[in-house]
Amino acid sequence: MLIFCCGCQAKVEARLTNGKEIYPHREDLFSKPFWRCDGCKNYVGCHYKTTNPTNPLGNIPTAKLRTARQEIHKLLDPLWQGGSWTRKDLYNFLSAEMGFKYHTAKIRNLNEAEKVWRLLRSLVAKKS
């Protein structure tokens, strides 16, 4: 499957594998599907709880980008889970600011991640 790889900065022919290869220390993930870029060894998980369980969650992030996305969710999720925003309105706001239909898994580089993080920090500050 062709998936954009953030490490290679190109669409790559990713290889479907499983959690045993990606997380050999996490037996609970062994049977979960992942797409891996064999060029840079980065990977992305799948929507395994859906009717298309090998559909990738988004593009293939680098390790630094994966960490940045996790930090974004630490700010983003409490905003909609706590009722300050609806999830739809929050994602629509971020889409308008970013210039593309926002989803954290679509962030392709650390500059985009930093922009989203700054936007969310400003929302959190306004809430306080």
KATA-V67789 format. One record per run of one state. SS is the DSSP state (~ for helix, > for strand, _ for the rest). FROM is the first residue (numbers start at 1). LEN is the number of residues. If there is no record, write none. Layout:
BEGIN
ss=SS from=FROM len=LEN
ss=SS from=FROM len=LEN
END
This chain:
BEGIN
ss=_ from=1 len=1
ss=> from=2 len=4
ss=_ from=6 len=4
ss=> from=10 len=4
ss=_ from=14 len=1
ss=> from=15 len=4
ss=~ from=19 len=4
ss=_ from=23 len=4
ss=~ from=27 len=3
ss=_ from=30 len=3
ss=> from=33 len=4
ss=_ from=37 len=6
ss=> from=43 len=4
ss=_ from=47 len=9
ss=> from=56 len=1
ss=_ from=57 len=3
ss=> from=60 len=2
ss=_ from=62 len=1
ss=~ from=63 len=19
ss=_ from=82 len=5
ss=~ from=87 len=12
ss=_ from=99 len=5
ss=~ from=104 len=3
ss=_ from=107 len=3
ss=~ from=110 len=18
ss=_ from=128 len=1
END
